[in-house]
Every structure is written in structure tokens, then in C-alpha cells.
Amino acid sequence: MGIGKDGYYTSKDILAYEATYNIVYGERGPGKSFDIKRIALTEAYKTGEMRLGLIRRFRDDITTELVTKYFIERDVNLIEMITKKEFTFIDWYRGYLWFARMENDKIVRGSKCGEVFALSIADKRYKSTGHPGIKYIVLEEALTSDYYLPNEPKKLMQLVSTIARKDSSVRVFLIGNAVSRVCPYFKKWALRGIRTQKPGTIDLYTHKNPEGEDVKIAVEYVPESPLKAKIFFGSVAKSITGGAWETDEHPTLPDKFKNFEIIYQLTYKSNSDFDFSVCLLSHMLEGYILVYVYPSKTVFDRVISAEYSSNPLQTPTLRRDIPAEALIHNSMIDNKIVFSDNLTAEDFYASIKTEAKYPF
């Protein structure tokens, strides 16, 4: 499922679910974007109408050079293939995508095939304009370890509403690499199964719209492709060619857990829906102190959470007037923090970034 006989990604499996929203993620390189572009541009060429709505997160991501490069493939000229060499590239001109070719050092444009949108300015730029014909909306780099817009899922749905109007046949694709499990779309759309989803599977979620009808969200974890470059190694290789979630190396407990005394423990309930146990430990023989973080299995009395609670033991940040919590804070500043595994560390640090106030 997900990888065709040629070793590249095919969208036919996820399209069979007829979901409005389609999240496609996994390893780098198997052509997750290629097949959607091929389908949309083929329809655009045959009908002479726009079919593709390409979304980038920021306005700076939309330049003639970057947009043109987006349609350049390493092994094949997609535009020549679709148009039987009538056109050779996609040109971005006055906000639209055009089939184009060069003649006598001049750009000759054919029909419009799509439009490009910047999500960061969508609420101000595109509201009152029409976008007829668009059937495939693609948000590239939907998963990131860097920065999401405030209320990004809401902004995306508002932009989709602007583009689609009353057309319920529009399909939205969020395409990304497996860079971080901390993602506002996962939380806002209650896609909790992604944390344990296996490569080569498609999970289906449903939400009710105001009319009581189902809105389907299909989530595909693209499996490994047999086509691999053999120039990568270490944990990076697992994410680039194996589809594993991207992780760096993080410190783990330097000794067996039984050789530590638990001084203090609390639960960090993050804004990203990940819960962590945070323990202040002291080594019984050598006396050194460190902070140990692992996925929460139970909720301790003391809770760090940005959510409102009348419980006096729940606050959004550590309390420096509590000696043990001041020691946790200082230990983290001094980098005396270890984790149960690398993925937990990545989730922990990414979750902290989502908080309005630094919790530790």
C-alpha cells in the first residue's frame, strides 16, 4: 500500500477512501508530492481549467524561482510528460500557475493550471477573490519541527473554505516528512492514532460538520521505498530512507533506574497532548542529581499544565519557591536531563515550544 511497482508513492490507495482531508507523511524521497501534482496537472491540461491550489506556509516561500523548482523532478520532466512536450515547465505569473515553454528567449504561456497561496496572509489576501476549478489543494511541508502559524489548522480550513466555496468534491492534501509527532493538526483534529501508526497503513477519522454529516480525514504513513540512496548513516538514515520519525541522539539514564532515589516527581501535561513524567533523581552511590523524563503512565499529584484547573497543585510553570522544583529548573539549565529514549526527548522539547509560557 502506498508504493507502486516502480518504487514511488502512489495516491490511489488514499484517494479510494474519498476523504476531504488527506495527510500523507513518511520518509523523504519516494515522491509523496509527485503523484498529486501529476493528477492535478493532467486534469488541468485536459480541461484547460485550474485544478491545483498550492499552499505554502509563508509568503517568503513563494517566489518565481521556488515555485518553478517545485515542479522540477529529478528523473522526469513531469510537464513534458503530461503535455506531450507542448510545454516544458510551470511558470508562476501574477499569482497563477501556467503551463509554459521558452521560444526565442521568451516565455510562452498556455492555460492556467493552478494558483499559489500563502497561508500566513490568507485571511487578508484571498477572502473576496474567486478560485474556480481548483479540485486539489496541497499544503507542502505540513509537518515541521520549526514553526507553525498560530491557530494554523483553523487558518487552513478557512482558506479551504475560501477556495472550495460550496464544492464538497475538493480534496485537501497535507504532505510532509516524519519530522515531529508534535503537530497542531494532530491535536486539533484528534488524530491520536498517528503516535502508534505503522508504515504502510491508512487510518480513517471522521468529524461531524454543522449539518451532522461526516467529514473524513485519511492519514497515510507511507512505507519504505525500495529505491534508496546508500549514502546516509546513523539515526538520520532511519528517517531519510526508513520513514522513522526524525530524532537526534539524547542522553539516557547512566545507570539502572533502581540505583537512583526518587526525590520528586510531577506530570507535565503538554499543550500538544503528550504527557510526560518528570522525575528528580539522586544516584544512591555517587550522589549526583539529574532530571529523568519518560512517557507518562500515571498522573502524579503535582501537574504542570497550561489548562485551567482549580487544583492548587496544577500550575502552568514550575514553582521556584518549592526547592525540588527550583532544583529541576537549575538541573535543566545545566543540561542535567536524561530521557527514556530519543523519540521521547524530541516530543518533550517540541511540546515545550507549543506553550505560551516556558513551563520549566
N, C-alpha and C positions, 0 to 999 in steps of 0.2 A: 504493500500500500504506500502510495506517495512517490515512489521512484519507478520510472518507466524502464523498459527494456534497454534503452540507450544509456541508462545510468543517471539520468537527470530527473528533476522533480516534475511530476505531472499533477495538475489540479483536478483531474477528472473525478477522483475519489471524494474530495471535499465538496466539489460542486454538486455531487449526487445527493448531498444532504439538503440542498436548496435552502441554506441558511442565509439570512440577511447579512450577518457579520461572520467573517471567516478569519481566524487567527492562524497564521502559518509560521512556525518557528522551528529552529533546529540548527544544524551545523552550517558553516559558511561554505558556499561554493556549488551546491547541487542545482542552482537555478530556480530558487523559490519564486523570484520575481518574473523570470523569463516567460513562463507559461501563461501567466495572467496578461502580460504585455502582448504576447502573441495572439491570444484570443481577442482581446480588446481591439488591437490594431487591425487584425484581419477583418473583424466586423466593420470597423470604421472605413477601411479601404473598399470593401464590397458595397457598403451602403452610401458612402460619401458623407456620412454624418459623424459627429463626435461620439466617441464611445468611452474614452478613458479620462478619468479625473484623478490626476496625480497629486497627492498631498505630501508636502514636506513640513517639518515642524516649524522651521524658522524662515524668515524672508531671505536671510543670507544664503540659505541652501538653494535658492532659485536664481540662477544666472544662466545666460545662454550657454556658456561652456558646460556647466554642471548638468543642465537638463539634456543637452545633446549627448554628453557622455553616458547618461543613464540608459540610453537606447543603443549604445555600442556594446556588442557582445564579443567575447574573446575569440570564439571559434566559428562564428557565423554572422553574416550581415542579415539581421532579422528583417530590416526594411526591404532590402533587395529580395529576400525570400518571399515576403508577403506580397510585394507589388510586382514580382517577376522583373525586377531591375528597372522598373519605370522610375522609382525613387530610390535614393541611397541612404538617406538619413532623416532624422526628425529635427525640425527647426522649431525653436521657441520664439514666437514673434507676437508682440502685443498681447501677451498673456495666454496665447493659444499654442497648441501643438499642431504642426503642419507636416505632411509628407513633403519631402524636398529633395532636390538634386542640384548639382552645380553645372552651369552651362556658361562657357566663356567668362569664367571667374565671377559669375553672378548666381545668386540663389534663385532657383525657380521653385515656387511653391505650388503644391497641388491642393487637395482639400484639407480642411481641418480634421484632426483625428482626436483631439482632446484638449484639456485645459489643465493648468497647474495652479495649485492653491497653497498659500502659506497659512498653516493652522494658527499661528500666533496672532495674525491680524484678521482672521476670518470673520469675527463678529463686527468689524468695522468696514471691511473691504467688499464682501461679496453678497451681503444681505439682499439688496434690491436689484440684483442682476439675474438674468435668466441663464440657465445652463442646459439647454435641451439636448437630448440624445445620449447623455452620459449614462452608461449602464454598469461600468466597473469603476469603483473608487478604490484607490490604493494608497495606504499610508505606509511609506517606507521607513525602515528603522524604527518600527513601532515599539520595540523593546530596546531599552538603553540602560547603561549603567551610569550615565552622566546626568541628564536633566530632563524632567518632564514639565510641561506647562502647568500652571495652577488650574485645577479642575479640568484637566485635559480630556477625560472621557466625555464630559459634558460639552466641551468645545467641539469635539469631533462629531457628536451626534447632532449638534446644532448646524454644523457645516454640511453634514449629510442631508439634513432636512432642507437646507437651502438649495443643494444641488438636485436632490431627488424630487422635491415638491411632493406630489401625490403618487409618484411612481414606486410601487412596492416591489417591483421586479429588480431594482438596483441591488447590486452585490458589493459589499464593502470588504476589502481585504486589508488586514493588518499584518505586515510581513516583517520578520525580524530574526536575528540570530539569538541563540540561547545565551544571552549575556548576563541576565539577572532575573531571579524569580520574584524580586520586589518590583511590582509594576502596578500603577493605579488602575489599569484596565482589569487586572485580575481581581482586585479588591472590589471595585465599583460594580463589576458585572458578576461578582460571586463565582469566579472560576477557580474554586479551591482545589479541584482535581489536578490542576496543572502541576502542583508540587510533586505529585507522585506519578504523573503520566509517563508512559513508556514510549520510546521512539517507535514510529511505525503505527501509531494509533490515532484515531479521531474521536474526540469526546464531544457530545452534543449537550448544550444547555438551553433552557428556554426561560423567557421572561414574558410577562403579560403587558401588552400596551394598554392605553386608557380604554380601548374598546373591548378589552378582555380577550384579545386574540394573541396567539403565541408569536413571539419574536425569537427566532432561533439563532444561536451562536455556535458555530462549529470551530473546534480547536484541534489543529493537526500538529503533532510532533513529528517532523519529517525524519525518517530513518537515515542511517548512514548510506552514503552513495558508494558504490564500488569503485568510482573514479576518484582516486586520491593522489595528491602530490606527496611525495615521500621526503619532504624537506623540513618537516616540523617534528618537535620532540617535547617531552615533558607534559605538564598539565595543559599547555597551550595546544598541543597536538590533539588532545582529547576533545577540546571544544571546536577546533577548526575542522578536523576530519572525522570526529567521532560523534558530534552532536551533543556532547556533555555540556552541562552548564559551566560557563567560564568561571574559573577560580584562580586566585593566586595561592601561594604557599603561606600558611599561617601557623603560628606556634600552637602546639598541643601540650597536654599535661606532661611535665618532665619526669613524672614518676607515677606509680599506680595510685588511683584515687584513694584507696584505703590507707595510704600513708600520709594523708592530709587530714587536718582537723577543720571542720566547717565552723568558721567564725560567725558568718552572717549570710543570709540568703534572701533573695527577693525575686519577684517575677516582673519582667519587662514585657508589657502588652503593647506592641508597637502599632503605629498608625497604619502599617502595611498588612496587618492581620497575622503577622508572625509573632509568636510568643516565645520568650527565652527565659531560662533560669540563669540568674547571675549570682554566683557564689563567691564569697571572700574566703579564701583557704589559707591555712598556715601549714607548712611542712613539719611533721612531728619531730623529725630528727634534726634537720638543718635550720628550721625556724623562719625561712623566707616566706613572704606573703605574696599571693597573686590573686587575680580575678579569673574565675573559670566560667565560661559561657557555654550552654548547651541547649538544645531544643526543649522547651518546657513540656513536662508530662503532668505536672501538678501545679496548682496555683498557690503560692505562698501567701501568708498574711499580708506581707508588705508588697505593694504593687506600684510600679511606675507605669503610668498610662495618661495620655492626653485626654481621654474620655472623662466626662463629668461623673463624679461619684460623691455621695455624702459620706462615704467611708473615710475617716481621717487617716487611715493607713495607705490610701491611694492618692498619689500626687503625680504631676506631670514630670517632675525632676527629682533628683536626689535631694535629700535634706542635709545640708552641710553641718547642721547643729547635732546630727547624730554621728558620733565618732566613727562607727563602722562604715557609714555611707561616705563620710569625708575620706576615709581610707580607700574605699572603692574608687572614688574620684581621683585621688592622687595616684593610685596604682595604675589607672588607665592613662593618666597623663605621662607617667613614667614608662608606659608600654609594658607594664607587668600584667598582661592579659593573655589568656590562652583559650583555646576553643576545642570542642569535641571533634571537629572536622573542618575542612576548608570551606565547604558549602555553607555551614552554619555561620562561619565568620563573614562570608560575603553577604549573607542575608542580614546579619546583625548590623554591619556597617551601612548597608544600603537602606535598612529600615530607619536608622538614626537620621539619615538625610531627609526623610519624609516628614520629620517632626517640625512643628513650628518653633519649639524651644528645644535646645540640646538637652537631652534627658539625663546625661551623666556628667 
